[in-house]
């Protein structure tokens, strides 16, 4: 596939190389002929901003700008967090709302279990992954409290 529209069913965006990305949805997996960052930026643009705009929004809302989670779409909300610096080609993006739990496999490897039972293993420490989930939760609760005000 040469294009992909990020949506509510997207659970993970995992780079294969500099030009291909595996996208995991609730009902299947796809190989997209685009870099993972392009998929994220296109998804943000589809919902009215850009990756840079969403990143600036996160910084403004919760003061985080390094490996910051982003709100791709705020009414649902669709929030994704990066596994490493988004400037790096190997950065995967995980949908915050779809994570059920994480299991530490080793010091540098963690398994994510999604709410639909799908599992992925990432070369990422359990501690870093937990921190990214906490940041995403903080962003989500801040967004929800602003909606309620």
Secondary structure, DSSP 8 states (H G I E B T S, - for coil): -------TTEEEEEESSSS-EEEEETTEEEEESS-HHHHHHHHHHHTTS-HHHHHHHHHHHHS--SS--EEEETTTTEEEEESS-TTSTT--EEEGGGEEEEEEEETTEEEEEETTS-EEEESS-HHHHHHHHHHHHHHHHHHHHHHH-
